[in-house]
Amino acid sequence: MIHKPVALERCLALLTPSIERSASPIVVDATLGMGGHSEALLERFPKLRVVGLDRDKEAIAIATSRLERFADRITVIHAVYDEIAEVLSELGINGVDGILFDLGVSSLQLDHVERGFSYAHTAPLDMRMDNSTGMTAADLLSNYEKSQLIRILKVYGEERFASRIAENIIKARASGSLKTTTDLADLIKASIPAPARRIGGNPAKRTFQAIRIEVNQELEILKRALPKALNITKVGGRVVVMSFQSLEDKIVKAIFQEASESKSPRELPVEIEELKAKFELVFRGSEKASEEEIKENSRAQSVRLRAIERVAS
Ligand SMILES: C[S@@+](CC[C@H](N)C(=O)[O-])C[C@H]1O[C@@H](n2cnc3c(N)ncnc32)[C@H](O)[C@@H]1O
């Protein structure tokens, strides 16, 4: 299935002032995916150059071919988005007008059953967004200690029954019965008391989310990447982020808040020029998708969109 870009028109509208004020605008699509947002940006703004990053080689291949007609205006790079500064510096770019982060997994990753992201299909326990490198979900489930498993299930999955699930993981790995996504989903179901299973959707959802976050180091990378992204944004440029779960959104909120606060001591009658905030929130809080969009695209249901603009160098 083609990935339907979330909040597409809103993202374009938020980036428009930053793109239109520049004679040769550059936008980084930090999560290129299947290139939906980039395609719309390149179509809408004929002078725009896009640098598209993704850590998934499959996504890179699909986006490259989809965006072939814009080959002279898009540079597609296989990279993790916390490498954004290094990637731009290698391209000789020292500031950009916009950066878009559309966080999380794509429909492509979820639909390709063998990638192991889906608890609804049987596949090897992989869950790596870049399946050419790093620890798989199977590695994590074989090697993490019980206390580490409990921590990630609690913190990243907000799972109430983390201890019981972790205990059963340890037992299952001793008996060699934890090989596929279905084995894991069944183990989770069996670890959760029947009354709790009836509420809150599929009980495997939270544990799969937690393992995916840990395997891909999603939150740590986001924490490193956002300050770098702000740093390379030019005055008048904007950073737009779409999060799909509350842990990500909390990180975005905190980093944007920090960047948009004056560092002048409050007790002073006037603000010290050099300590004034270099960024302003484009709107307060976060935005959700419209009801119409959610009806057409269920992925839009959980989106929280935030945007910030650099106002001083
Ligand atoms: C929601 S999809 C993006 C969809 C895209 N906007 C579109 O319209 O087709 C998120 C993409 O970000 C990539 N991704 C997630 N975390 C990443 C990271 N830390 N560095 C680079 N790419 C990442 C995933 O591999 C996935 O392809």
The ligand as an SDF file (V2000), in Angstrom:
LIG
                    3D

 27 29  0  0  0  0  0  0  0  0999 V2000
    5.8940    8.0660    8.6210 C   0  0  0  0  0  0  0  0  0  0  0  0
    7.1240    7.6340    7.5140 S   0  0  0  0  0  0  0  0  0  0  0  0
    7.3350    9.0380    6.4840 C   0  0  0  0  0  0  0  0  0  0  0  0
    6.3510    9.0960    5.3630 C   0  0  0  0  0  0  0  0  0  0  0  0
    6.5880   10.2090    4.3760 C   0  0  0  0  0  0  0  0  0  0  0  0
    6.4050   11.5230    4.9390 N   0  0  0  0  0  0  0  0  0  0  0  0
    5.6580   10.0330    3.1700 C   0  0  0  0  0  0  0  0  0  0  0  0
    4.7580   10.8740    2.9730 O   0  0  0  0  0  0  0  0  0  0  0  0
    5.8180    9.0530    2.4080 O   0  0  0  0  0  0  0  0  0  0  0  0
    8.5490    7.7280    8.5100 C   0  0  0  0  0  0  0  0  0  0  0  0
    9.8340    7.3650    7.8110 C   0  0  0  0  0  0  0  0  0  0  0  0
   10.8810    7.8500    8.6420 O   0  0  0  0  0  0  0  0  0  0  0  0
   11.9190    6.9290    8.6560 C   0  0  0  0  0  0  0  0  0  0  0  0
   12.6410    7.1320    9.9150 N   0  0  0  0  0  0  0  0  0  0  0  0
   12.1760    6.9230   11.1710 C   0  0  0  0  0  0  0  0  0  0  0  0
   13.1220    7.2330   12.0600 N   0  0  0  0  0  0  0  0  0  0  0  0
   14.1970    7.6680   11.3530 C   0  0  0  0  0  0  0  0  0  0  0  0
   15.4830    8.1420   11.7150 C   0  0  0  0  0  0  0  0  0  0  0  0
   15.8520    8.2140   12.9830 N   0  0  0  0  0  0  0  0  0  0  0  0
   16.3220    8.5360   10.7310 N   0  0  0  0  0  0  0  0  0  0  0  0
   15.9300    8.4710    9.4260 C   0  0  0  0  0  0  0  0  0  0  0  0
   14.7370    8.0050    9.0270 N   0  0  0  0  0  0  0  0  0  0  0  0
   13.8790    7.6210    9.9740 C   0  0  0  0  0  0  0  0  0  0  0  0
   11.2470    5.5780    8.5670 C   0  0  0  0  0  0  0  0  0  0  0  0
   12.1430    4.6300    8.0360 O   0  0  0  0  0  0  0  0  0  0  0  0
   10.0710    5.8730    7.6520 C   0  0  0  0  0  0  0  0  0  0  0  0
   10.3870    5.5880    6.3090 O   0  0  0  0  0  0  0  0  0  0  0  0
  1  2  1  0
  2  3  1  0
  2 10  1  0
  3  4  1  0
  4  5  1  0
  5  6  1  0
  5  7  1  0
  7  8  2  0
  7  9  1  0
 10 11  1  0
 11 12  1  0
 11 26  1  0
 12 13  1  0
 13 14  1  0
 13 24  1  0
 14 15  1  0
 14 23  1  0
 15 16  2  0
 16 17  1  0
 17 18  1  0
 17 23  2  0
 18 19  1  0
 18 20  2  0
 20 21  1  0
 21 22  2  0
 22 23  1  0
 24 25  1  0
 24 26  1  0
 26 27  1  0
M  CHG  2   2   1   9  -1
M  END
$$$$
